[in-house]
Amino acid sequence: QTDAPPDVHPKPAGFLRKRFLILRSRIVEYGKLLLASNRSPWQISIAIVLGAIIGCLPLTGLQLLLCIGLAKVLRLNLPIMYGAANISIPPMVPVLGLTSVSIVAVSAAVLLIDLLYPLLDPRVKVQS
């Protein structure tokens, strides 16, 4: 015999799994409820753009308050707006930097091609 006290209320074998599934279904329902409010494509796009703009502002700690205020005033979806405002998290900085450099490089290349095309095309006569 062991000295351990016997279980007073033994749990059935699938008890924890059942509790986990109930908790998971409640979380999914709550998430759907949050995301379902004001879901027109126009409002979602405005919420994403404003959230990204707020996320790029150097107002650490005030982003949530700004998102709450704008979402309330403009009747936008707060979770989507705040999710887009998290663009400023430190792991995103290299991605943002690379994206901005790429955009500038592509823009400069297009501008350069537009400027040099008349000089390189033999059919175009350049007046001097």
N, C-alpha and C positions, 0 to 999 in steps of 0.2 A: 504494500500500500504506500501511497505518497502522502506527504503532509500538506499538499496544496488543498485549499478549500474547494469544494465542488461548485460548479456554476449554478447560481440560483435560477437564472433565466437563460437557458441555452437558446441561442439564435438559430433559426433554420438556415440551411445551407445557402440559399439564394437571397438572404436578407440584405446583405450589403450591395449586391448587384441591383436589387430592386430599388433600394434607396438612391443609389447612384443614378439610375435611369429616371427616377422621378425628379431628382435635382436637375439633371441635364435637360429634361423636357421643360421644366420651369424656366431655366436660363434661356433656352431657345425661344420660348414664348415671349419672354420679356425683351429679348433682342429684336424679335420681329415687331413687337409693339413699338419699340423705340424707333426702329427704322421705317415703320409704316406711316408715321405721322408726316403729313405734308410731303408727299412723294411725287409731285409732278416733276417732269424732267427739267423744266425751267427753274424750279426752286432748288432742285438738287445741284444743278450746275452753278447757280448763284452761290449756294452754300459752299461748294468746293472752291470756287474762286475766292470768295471772301475769307474762307478758312486758310487758304494758301497765302493770301496777302497778310493776314494776321500772324501767321506762322513765321513770315519773313521779317516782321517788325522786331526791333530789339527791345521788346517789352517782356522780359522773362518774368513769369509769375502772373502777368495780367492777361495772358492770352485766353484763359478760360473765362474770365470775367467779360472780356470783350466779345467772345463767342456767345456767351449767354445773353448779353445785352442785345447784340445784333440779331440773334436768332429770335428773341422775343419781339423786338420791334418790327423786324421784316418778316416774321412768321416763317422762318426757315427751319430746317431740320438740324437740331443741335448736335446729335452724335456725328453726323456726316461733316458738319462744319468743324467741330473740334478734332475729328480725325484728320481732316485736311490741314488743320493748324499745326499738327504735330510734324510738319515738314521740317521744322527747325531742330529736331533732335540731333545730337552730335553724330551718330552714325550716318546721318543723311548728308552731312556737310561735304564729304568727298563726291557723292553723287551729284549734289547741286553744283559744286565747282566744275566737275567734268561736263555736266550738261550745259552750263553757261558758257564754258570755253568752246564747246562744240557748236553751240548756236552762233557764237561770234565768228568762229572759223568758217562755218558754212555761209554766213552772211557776207563775210569779207571775200570769200571765193566767188560768190555770185556777183558781188559788186565789181570785183576785179575782172571777171569775164565780161560783164557789161561794158566796162571801160575799155578793155583791150580788143574786143571783138571787131570794132571798125578798123583797127590798125592791122589785124591779122587776116582779115577777109579781103582777098584780091578784088572782089566785085565792088567793094565799097571804096569810093574815092574820098580821101581825106583832104579837106581844104586847109591850106596853110596860110 
